[in-house]
């Protein structure tokens, strides 16, 4: 059996010297190296920004969506949207484990990968169904997880689709739990999506009785969905591409005060300034959205004289899978919402 690199560089075809995520093409041959795990893949949960771009480009036509996804995977050896650069996660069953792959995972375990599809070697045989409302694609294929790759064994107390939907955004609520503290005011852009609603729950829990959580949605119908949960003190409707509208409405919802923390979990580009403007000097901006432009955020904050800490939405933080699944277990409201939306 061939020996592989911990970070999967042995799979990089071009350009040489890069890591799998940055590579334009990787080797997706479903034959494992000594430190890899092979998965029989049944479904992909594509990153929201990526899926939104694909659906828009294909005008919602399912056959065209299938063709585009298959084309990306065939060309790159992985599911990495060339426009957004992002991927998603997958679920499946462990088919083979290399002798030097870490942990006690075994053949037959059902798992969800917690590393991006943008770096995961993936070979698709067919795409069976596209679920446009939940960013999910049912497939038949094979995937490789490297020695450094993280994953979660699917829990016994919830169905696969429910666990997959939550784990797809595991980094967001876990980071919200770390960033939100007692007494803080928190603004969540994209509060009606699955990552947004979980962040709202965690933020409300962490800010306590003296804090305030305001959610923002793009439409009244989705805003009402957030209001019904009771996770936010107030929910506003605004266009995330219109920073002055967001600023005006966000401040009005916080007694005219700027926020300590803003969390961006939208799935469209050009929302950087809508996130930065409502935050006070010394505050924190957390960009979980994969549609975020570092250049626009950095230069935009400089241009308006905002001294804020900006955090890139690393999809991994220690214990994020356990935190996310536990959130579903402890909140009947959240679990019911996810069960209705993602099963």
N, C-alpha and C positions, 0 to 999 in steps of 0.2 A: 504494500500500500504506500502511495506517495505521501511525502511529508509536506504539510502546508504551513504557511505563515499564520501567526496568531490573528492578525488583522485582515487576513484574506487577500493580501497583495499577490499571492500566487494565482489568483483568478483574474487579475487585471490583464486585459488584452491591449487596450490603448486609452490614453497614453501611458507608457511604461513609467514607473516611478510614482504613480499616484495611488491613493487608497481607493477601494471599490466605490465609495460614494461619489467621489470626484471624477472617476473614470467615465469615458464615453461609451466603452464597451467592456463587458466582463464575460468570462467563460461560465456558461450556465449548464455545462455537461453534468448530468445527474449521477456522477460517480464520485463518491466522497474521498477526501484525503484523510489522513490519520486523525486530524483534529476537527472534523466537521460532522454535522448531523444532517441527514437527508429527511425531508418531510414530504408526504403525499398531501398536496394542497387541495383544499375544497372551496375556499373562499378568500377573496381579497377585500379588505376595507381600504379603499383608496382615500388618501388625504383629501380633506374637504376642498382646499384651494385647487388642487389638481383635478379633482372630479368635476368641480364647477366649470373649470376651463374646458375640459374635454366635452362635457355635455353641451356647453354653449357653442363650441366649435362645430359640433355634430348636429346642432339644432334639435337636440333631444331624440334623434333617430337611433334606436337601439342597435340596429345592424352596423351603423357607422361607428357607434361607440365601441362595439366589440372589435371592429376592424382597426380602429385607432389604438386601442389597448394592445391587441395582438401585435400590431406593427411596432409599437414601442418596445415591447418585450423581445420580439424577434431581432430588432436592430441593436438593442443595448444589452440584452441578456439579463435585464432587470426591469422592474416597473418604475421608471423614473421619468416623469413628465418633462419633456425638454423645454417647456415654457416656464413652468413653476419650479422645476428642479426637485420637487418633492415626490414622496412615494405613498406610504401608508403601512399597513400591517397585513398579515395573513393568518389563517388558521388551517390546521390540518393534523395529520397523524404521523407520528415518528415512524419512519420506515427503516432507518439504519443509523447507527451511532458509531463513530470512529473510536478506536481504542484509547485515544488521547483527548477525546472531547470531555470537558470538565462536567462535574455534577453527577447526579444519580438518575438522569433521564433514561428511559428505556423504550424499546420498540413497542409500539401500540399506544403510547401516551398521546393524548390529544393536547395540542399546544397552540398558543398564539405567540407569534414573534413580537418582540418589543423593540426591535431595530427596524429602521425604515426599509421599505421595499426599494428605495433608491440606491441601496447598496447590497441587496439580497439577490444572489443568483437565482433566477426563476426561469423555468421552461414550461410553457403552457401547451397542452394538447388541444384543449378546447375551452371556449367560454360558453357556459350554458344559459346564464340569465343575468341581466343587469337590473339592479334595484336602484333606480334613479333617486328615489326619495330618501335613501339611507346610505348612499355612496358605496354600496356593496355589489360585488360581482361574484357570482358562483362560477367556479372553474374546475378543471381537472388538470393537474400539473405536478411538477416537482420543484422543490426549493432547497437551498443550502443555507445552513446557519454556521458561521465561523466560530472558532473557539472563543473569541471575544464577544460574540453575539449574546444578547439577553432575550429571554423568553419566559413565558408563564405557562405552567400546566393548568389547563382549564378546570375550574372548580366544579364540584359535584352538585352544588346547591343552586345552580342557575344554568339555563340552556346556553349552548355555544354562542348563538347570535347575540344574546344579551351581554355575555362576558366580552365578546369580541368588540361590540360597540363601545363599551366602557374602556377597555384596554387600549383601543385605538387612540384615545386622548388622555392616557394615564398621566402623562407629564403635567397636564394643565391643572387638575385639582390638587395634585401633590405640591406643585409650586405655589398655588394659591394658599395652601395650608401653611407653607413656610413664610410667605410674604405678608399675609394679612395678620395684623396684631390688634390687641384690644384698643378700642377707641379710634381706630383708623376710619377714614372715609375712603370707600373703594368704588371705582367706576368700572363696569364690565361692558366692553363693546362686543356685540355678538352674543348677548346673554341668552338668546333663545335656542342656540345650537347645543349639541350634547356636551361639548367642552365648556361652553358658557354657563349652562345650567348647573353643571357640577362645580364650577368655580364659584358661582353664586352661593351654592349651598355651603361650601367650605368657608368662603369669606364671611358669610353671615354668622357662622359658628365661631369663627376666630375673632371677629371685631367686638363681639359681646354687646351688652346693652348700651354702651356709650358710643359705639361705632355706627357707621351708616354704609349701606350697600345700595348702589344705584345701578340698575341694568339698562342697557340700551338695545333696542331691536329696530329692524328696518321697516317693519309693518305692524299695524295695530293688532292683527290677528295673532302674530307671534309674540308680541308684547303681552297680550292677555294671557298667553300660555305661561309666561314667566310670572305674571302677577298671581295667577292661580296657585302657584307653588308656595307663595309666601316667603321665598328666599330673599327677595329684595325689598327694601323699604319703599322704593319707588322705581317704576320702569318708564322710560321715555322712548318715544319713537323719533328717530332722526336718520338722516342719510350719512353714513360713515364716510362718504366721499366729500362731504361738505363740512369742513372743520369749524367754520364759524357758527353754523346751525347746531352742531354738536356741542360746542363750547357754551353757547347761550342756554340751551336746554339743560345741559349737564350742571352748570352752575346754579340755575334756577331750582334744580332738584336737590341741591346741597346747600340751601340757604345762602346762596351767593358766594360760597366758599370754594376754593380750589381743592383738589383731592390729594390725599396722601399716596394713593396707588391707583393706577389704571391698568387694566388687563385687556389685551386685544386678542380676541379669538374669532375674528371675522374671516371670511373665506374669499374676500375680494382685495385687489390691490389698491394703493393710493389712500390708505386710511391712517398713515403714520401721524400726520399732524392733528387729526381728530383725537388721537390718543394722547399726544404730548401736551396740547394746549390746555386742557382742563387740570393738569397736574401742577401742584405748587413747587416752587424752588426747593430742592432737597428731597422731593418726592421720588417715587419709583414708577417706571413704565415697564410693563412686562409684555413683550411681543411673542405670543404663542403662535400667531398666524404665520403660515408658511408663505403667505402672499406679501410679507413685509420686505421692504427694501432697506437695507442697512444704510445706504447712501442717503435716501430720502429722510430717514429717521435722524441720522447724525447731523446732516447739513440743515435739515429743517429745524431741529432744536436749536442749533447754533444761530440760525437766521432770526429766530424770535426771542433769543436771549433766555432760553429755558435751561436752568442748571438742574437737570434731573438725571437720576441713574436709570439707564436703559438696559434691560436684560433680554438677551436672545432666548427664545423659547426652546431650550434644550428639552427634547422629548424624554430625557431620562433624568430622574433624580432618585436617590436611594429609597427603596421601599415603595416606589410609585404604583406598582401593580397591586400590592397588598392594600395600600391606602385607597385606591380607586374602587376595588371590589368591596372593601369594607364600607365605603360610602353608600353603595347600593344596598348593602345589608342593613345599615342602620337607619336609612331614610325610606320609609314605605312610599312616600310621595314620589321620590326620585325613581325608585325601582318600578313603580306602577307606570310612570311616564316613559321610562326606557322600554318596559315590556310592551306598551302600546305602540311605541314608535319603531322599535328595532327588532322585534321578533318576527 
